[in-house]
Amino acid sequence: MFDPKTKQSSPLLPYGKVARAGLLYINSEIHRTHDRHVSLGRSQREFMKNLGFSWGGRDARRVMRQMEALAKSQFTLTRISDNQDGTLVQSVSSVVASVTDLWFPLKIEEEGQESLFESSIVVSQDMMELLETAMPVDLRAWRYLNETSKSPLVLDVYQWLSERAHRAPKARGVLITWEQLRDQFAPDSVELRSFRRTFLGALEIVQGVYSANIDIEDQGMRLRYTKAPVMESPSWELPS
């Protein structure tokens, strides 16, 4: 990624809580404006607050570098369908942004100070079509989880559950095995018992802000229909 001091660029993959927050921010702005142009604003302090991060010089540089890495990354979605005659593999790939304008100030801005230039990205047309069909989440709950939990897994489980629970059947529900969950959230090298313990810990935190209808079984977890978190009552309160 670009270093404003050395004027050099080096490879960097988007990772951790910042990249997840950045993608959610982009998705939310697209749903709000229906515009491929996503403004990151003139104030890094305000942008970091919107993502749920505290302010600081090192944090500000880390956030902007991760936003650059995210904007340059490519996503590939794959669907595998099996039948008696064989297996069909379908994939669609897209870069996140077609244009990026990121401002890297040499000095950390003071409170209330705006940057000389506005930072923004223009989401690619393919990515725009993908994100327009994504499920919005409750940003209050997401910021709360981001600020109070250390593990990115908590954020992943919340976003996945937000999208998956409202599509689950009401009566019997759907059984999602521990193996399937591990394939979704962890490398195959992670021991299944260890993954189950870690996943249940993250799920318990998520259930504090989104009470999905879940039964834990020996083979996995049974998920039943639950209203999407964006449809929760306005009287819903964050945990104290």
Buried (B, 14 or more C-beta within 10 A) or exposed (E): BBEEEEEEEEEBEBEEBBBBBBBBBBBBBBBEEEEBEBBBBBBBBBBBEBBBBEBEEEBBBBBBBBBBBBBBBEEEEEEEEEEEEEEEEEEEEBBBBBEBBBBBBEEBBEEEEEBEEBBBBBBBEBBBEBBEEBBBBBBBBBBBBBEBBEBBBBBBBBBBBBBBBBEBEEEEBBEBEBEEBBEEBBEEEEEBEEBBEBBEBBBEBBBEBBBBBBEEEEEBBBBBBBBBBBEBEEEEEEEE
